[in-house]
């Protein structure tokens, strides 16, 4: 069976179901701290300056994009421990379950939490989240392929 997530071996992961390219790592691993939504903008800017994976069009994911990575049947396993963070183990994960999205309203931004699958508004200046950058355009039609259920059996 074809894997949903493909390691591009350049610190990026391709999602075969959505067409999105994701950063393999994320800001918490690289900085050691959660960051504000404002700091997330600077983090994305630096990824683009470094041309992660050879590209300079990285951005914060929207709500549906980040939610597409949530997999209820997959607790995250790392270094012999099981964490209740529902994401495929192809992605690097250590700590920090709330990820900033591009969705904002006034002084708030949406954050998605991989432990419970919740989404919450947080002040943009709060240090509650982290970042996993994404690129390419969202293709939701790939997720509603009539053969989709057959493709994901065994995940």
N, C-alpha and C positions, 0 to 999 in steps of 0.2 A: 504494500500500500504506500502511496506517495505521502510524504510528510507535509503537513500544513506549513511548517516553518522551515526555511532553508537558510543555513548559515552561509553567508556570502564570503566568509573568511577574510573580511576586511573591517571587522567590528560592527557589521550590520547584519540584520536578519530580514529576509523577505517572507511576507505572509502570502502564500499562494492563494488563499481564499479571498483576500481583499485587494491584493496588488500593492499594498503598502510596504515600504521599507522602514524598518525600525532600528534605532540605535540598540546595539546589544547590551551595553552597559547603561548607566544612568547617573544623574548628578550626585546622588548620595554617595555612591561608591567612589566617585572621583573627588568629592569635596569633603566627605566625612560628616556632613551636616545636611539637615533639611534646609531649604532655601525659600525665600519669598517668591511670589509670582514675578515681581520686578527683577529679582536676581535671575529668575528663570529666563527672562528675555536676554540678559547678558550672557548666560550660559549657552543659549542657542546661537547667539551672535558669534561666540568663540568657536563653536562646532563648525559653523559656516566658514569662518576665517581659516580654520585648520583643514577644511574640506574633508570631513569625516567620510570615509568610503569613497572619496573622490568627488563628493558633491557639496554644493554650497546653497542648497535650498531646504535645509532642515527647519523645522518649525514645531511649535507645541501642537499636540493632537487635539482634535475636537472631542466632544463628549462621546459620540458613537465610536470613533476610532479607538480611543483608549479602552472603552468597554468591550470592544471586539477581542481584546487580549484576555479577558477574564474567562477562566475555564473552571467552572464549579467542581468538576470531577478531578481536578489536579491540584492537590496541595503541593507546594514547592518543596523540593528536597535538595539539601545542600550540606556537604560535609558530614553525612551520616545522621542529620537531624531533619525532621519534617516540620515545616512551617505552614501555617494555614494562610498562605498567600497564593491565590489561585491564578497561576500563570505558568505557561509551559517552561520546563527547565532549560530550554535552549537559551532563555534570557538570563543574563546575569542578575542576581538578586541577593542582597544581604540584609538590608534594613530600610525602613521607610516605606510604608505601604500606601501613602497618599501621593498621587501624581497630579500635577497641575494640568489643566486643559486650557485651550485658547478661549473658552467661553467666559466672558466677563459681563458684569453689570455694575455700573458706578464704581464703587471702591472694592468690589468683591470679584472673586474668580472661582470657578468650579474646580473642585478636586475630586478625583476618583480613587477609592480605597480598595486595594486588592485583597484585603483580609475578609471583608464582608460583602464586597460588591456595591457599597454605598457611594453615593455622590452627594457632596455637600458644598455649600457656599462658604468661603473663607475670606477674610480681609486680604487684599493683595499684598499688604505689608507683613502679614504673619509668616512665620517660619514653620509652616505646617506641611509643606509639600516638597516634592522632588520632581525631576524631569526625566522622561524618556522621550527623546526626539523622534519625529517621524518625517517622512518625505513621500512624495508622489500623491496622486489624487485618490481619494476614497472611491471604491467601486462596489457599492452595496449590492449591486446585481449579482456579483460573484457569490455572495452569501445566500442568495435565494435561488440558486441553481436547483432545478428539480432533482438532480442526483446528489445534492449536498449531503443528505443523511447517509447515503451509502459511502460517500467519500470520507466521512469522519468516523465511521465505525471503528472501534478499537482505540480511540483517543482516550 
